[in-house]
Amino acid sequence: MPTSSIAALHIPDYIRSISPYIGGKPIEEVAREFGLDPAKIVKLASNENPLGIPESAQRAMAAAMAEIGRYPDDNGFDLKQVLSKKLGIDPEWIVLGAGSSDILITAALTFSGSEGRVVHSQYGFVVYGLAAQKVGAKITVVPATEGLGHDLDAMLAAARGAGGEGAAQLVYIANPSNPTGTFLEPQRIEAFLEALPAETVIVLDEAYTEYLEPALRFDSTQWVRRFANLVVSRTFSKAYGLAGLRIGYGIAQPALTDLMNRVRAAFNVNALAQAAAVAALGDQAFLDQSYALNRAGLAQLSNAFDAAGIEYIPSYGNFILFKASRDDGDDDAGARVNLALLKRGIIVRPVANYGLPQWLRVSIGTRSENEAFLAALPGAMELGAAARAAVA
Ligand SMILES: *Cc1c(COP(=O)(O)O)cnc(C)c1O
């Protein structure tokens, strides 16, 4: 009788060696594992908007339900019209994705493939390395700066092929970056774009751009007009509160969006997501509220960390990376404190898979969610009485 065996399949080594993506633990899973009431669990693990989905988007989805028996508009006409007006660019300069992760992966497929080389920063978003690995590209990881941010000079050298390997096909940069929360001034990115080899595509990931203070924001569509090798990626998963719908977009010159449109899956963005995104883009009040809540929460957590002497990276996003131990040799700290927090019904994100076993990332929640986290943290970190009092 014929049998089949996975060993007989020609699965490439670069596929076999992919480590699965580790997302934030779902509330229901933590409730089951630790015997907790799901209603009392606080999830601050995936940088979601603590306000949830805007009501405007819920209404738009309810209306779109009537047509859900049909395929979505593969070209995303309505959404591109609204984005086009908002961004001041033609619709052909926009490519839609099932979350911006889809844009990141489509970029690897389109611009690198298995022949190419992909450059990203140490502690850069985990999807960059995964996307490169999925297509079988060579990967250059550039050591981070002391504050865990992007070292643009070293990244430029890597993109140019300082080791004699020729220019890279693709570079990923996130601004602000996740999981570190670090920020690059626009002038520095602009200088990087000017110096980058013409044959290297760069994806500038702006998943958290809506959370930047107005004084720090820069309209990157200006760069897209100037640089034919730039793709800016954005998402509706964070400030717009639509993480579960999976919708994001890329902005690039039409020659690039045309290629990416050929490579992405057909109908990659579902009809409910498109309708919700149109509504969310028109809901400035929700965006303003999300921004204000995040500013307050960043201050609330940063002040508490300062008071308790907990080390953290000042964040420009909607999350903070903090050190779970004051002992530099304590490589178990992230896992241990994470478990202690889970037992107390608080879900944060371990970042050992980023090579940061002493650190944890906490998303900014509502005021009361942040309070619940801060109430649980001293016990979980086994801090002394003075630190406990400082955090409370
Ligand atoms: C959350 C995040 C994204 C967005 O992911 P989606 O696929 O759009 O949900 C992209 N880049 C970074 C750096 C992120 O943290």
The ligand as an SDF file (V2000), in Angstrom:
LIG
                    3D

 15 15  0  0  0  0  0  0  0  0999 V2000
    1.0400   46.1800   14.1960 C   0  0  0  0  0  0  0  0  0  0  0  0
    2.0980   46.4610   13.1760 C   0  0  0  0  0  0  0  0  0  0  0  0
    1.7940   46.4380   11.8280 C   0  0  0  0  0  0  0  0  0  0  0  0
    0.4010   46.2590   11.3510 C   0  0  0  0  0  0  0  0  0  0  0  0
   -0.0050   44.9820   11.2560 O   0  0  0  0  0  0  0  0  0  0  0  0
   -1.3560   44.7100   10.4740 P   0  0  0  0  0  0  0  0  0  0  0  0
   -1.0210   43.5520    9.6140 O   0  0  0  0  0  0  0  0  0  0  0  0
   -1.6890   45.9280    9.6920 O   0  0  0  0  0  0  0  0  0  0  0  0
   -2.3720   44.4170   11.5200 O   0  0  0  0  0  0  0  0  0  0  0  0
    2.7790   46.7300   10.9200 C   0  0  0  0  0  0  0  0  0  0  0  0
    4.0210   47.0580   11.3270 N   0  0  0  0  0  0  0  0  0  0  0  0
    4.3330   47.1310   12.6110 C   0  0  0  0  0  0  0  0  0  0  0  0
    5.6920   47.5710   12.9900 C   0  0  0  0  0  0  0  0  0  0  0  0
    3.3890   46.8130   13.5720 C   0  0  0  0  0  0  0  0  0  0  0  0
    3.7170   46.8500   14.8550 O   0  0  0  0  0  0  0  0  0  0  0  0
  1  2  1  0
  2  3  1  0
  2 14  2  0
  3  4  1  0
  3 10  2  0
  4  5  1  0
  5  6  1  0
  6  7  2  0
  6  8  1  0
  6  9  1  0
 10 11  1  0
 11 12  2  0
 12 13  1  0
 12 14  1  0
 14 15  1  0
M  END
$$$$
